């Protein structure tokens, strides 16, 4: 009976983390498993897309460099708070993915919807970065 309770507990923790990240809830301890990694990665990429879209709009509106630098600083703090609420840092998050690459790839292969979401967000980030680069501003 105890072997069945442990997977249920891990599943509950993953769900709690995902909800905390998506709803902006209070601090959550991140269990460093593929589901938690992916939930945090999606949240960070979604924040990055919002930030890049706002940056592009500011550049198109002719924002000043000072305002752009202030916004960039605020954007970095927002993403750092995502990781902090999850109980990790961007560096530990990236290191976990490197160390657990095979486990993460297997999880993503078994869960195609989050894998598609990650790829779609990555493509959107690349697109926005190219459009921002075309403006020639840092």
C-alpha positions in Angstrom: 0.0 0.0 0.0 2.8 2.4 0.7 4.2 2.0 -2.8 1.0 3.4 -4.2 0.9 6.4 -1.9 4.3 7.7 -2.9 3.5 8.1 -6.6 0.2 9.8 -5.6 2.1 12.2 -3.3 4.6 13.1 -6.0 1.8 13.7 -8.5 0.0 15.9 -5.9 3.3 17.9 -5.4 3.7 18.4 -9.2 0.1 19.6 -9.5 0.6 22.0 -6.6 3.8 23.4 -8.1 2.1 23.8 -11.5 -0.8 25.6 -10.0 1.4 27.8 -7.8 3.4 28.9 -10.9 0.4 29.4 -13.1 -1.6 31.3 -10.5 1.3 33.2 -9.0 0.8 31.6 -5.7 3.1 31.7 -2.7 6.4 30.0 -2.4 6.6 26.4 -3.4 9.4 23.9 -3.0 10.4 22.5 -6.3 11.0 18.7 -6.3 13.3 18.8 -9.3 11.5 16.2 -11.4 10.7 16.4 -15.1 7.1 17.6 -14.5 8.3 20.4 -12.2 11.1 21.3 -14.5 8.7 21.6 -17.5 6.1 23.5 -15.6 8.7 26.1 -14.5 10.3 26.2 -18.0 6.9 26.9 -19.6 6.1 29.6 -17.0 9.5 31.2 -17.6 9.2 31.1 -21.4 5.7 32.6 -21.2 7.0 35.4 -19.1 9.8 35.9 -21.6 7.4 36.0 -24.5 5.3 38.7 -22.7 8.4 40.7 -22.0 9.7 40.5 -25.6 6.3 41.5 -27.0 6.3 44.5 -24.7 9.8 45.4 -25.6 9.1 45.2 -29.3 6.0 47.4 -28.8 8.2 49.9 -26.9 10.8 49.9 -29.6 8.2 50.4 -32.3 6.8 53.4 -30.3 10.3 54.9 -30.1 11.0 54.4 -26.4 14.1 55.9 -24.9 17.2 53.8 -24.0 16.8 54.7 -20.4 13.2 53.4 -20.3 14.2 50.3 -22.1 17.0 49.5 -19.7 14.6 50.1 -16.7 12.1 47.7 -18.3 14.8 45.1 -18.9 15.8 45.2 -15.3 12.2 44.8 -14.2 11.8 41.9 -16.6 14.8 40.1 -15.1 13.4 40.5 -11.6 10.1 39.0 -12.7 11.7 35.9 -14.1 14.0 35.6 -11.1 10.9 35.7 -8.9 9.4 32.7 -10.8 12.4 30.6 -10.0 12.5 31.9 -6.4 8.9 30.9 -5.8 9.7 27.5 -7.2 12.6 27.1 -4.7 15.4 27.2 -7.3 17.5 29.5 -9.4 17.9 29.8 -13.2 21.3 28.2 -12.9 20.1 25.2 -10.8 17.2 24.8 -13.2 19.5 24.6 -16.2 22.0 22.4 -14.4 19.2 20.0 -13.5 18.1 19.7 -17.1 21.7 19.0 -18.2 22.2 16.4 -15.5 18.8 14.7 -16.1 18.7 15.1 -19.9 17.7 11.5 -20.7 15.0 11.5 -18.0 13.6 14.8 -19.2 13.6 13.7 -22.8 11.8 10.5 -21.9 9.2 12.5 -19.9 8.7 14.9 -22.8 8.3 12.0 -25.3 5.6 10.6 -23.0 3.9 14.0 -22.6 3.6 15.5 -26.1 1.4 18.5 -25.2 3.9 20.2 -22.9 6.7 19.3 -25.4 4.7 21.1 -28.1 4.1 24.1 -25.8 7.8 24.4 -25.1 8.7 24.3 -28.8 6.0 26.8 -29.7 7.3 29.2 -27.0 10.9 28.8 -28.1 9.8 29.5 -31.7 8.0 32.7 -30.6 11.0 33.8 -28.6 13.2 33.4 -31.6 10.8 35.3 -33.8 10.5 38.2 -31.4 14.3 38.3 -30.8 14.8 38.6 -34.6 12.2 41.4 -34.8 13.9 43.2 -31.9 17.3 42.8 -33.5 16.0 44.4 -36.7 15.5 47.6 -34.6 19.3 47.6 -33.9 18.9 48.5 -30.2 20.4 46.5 -27.3 
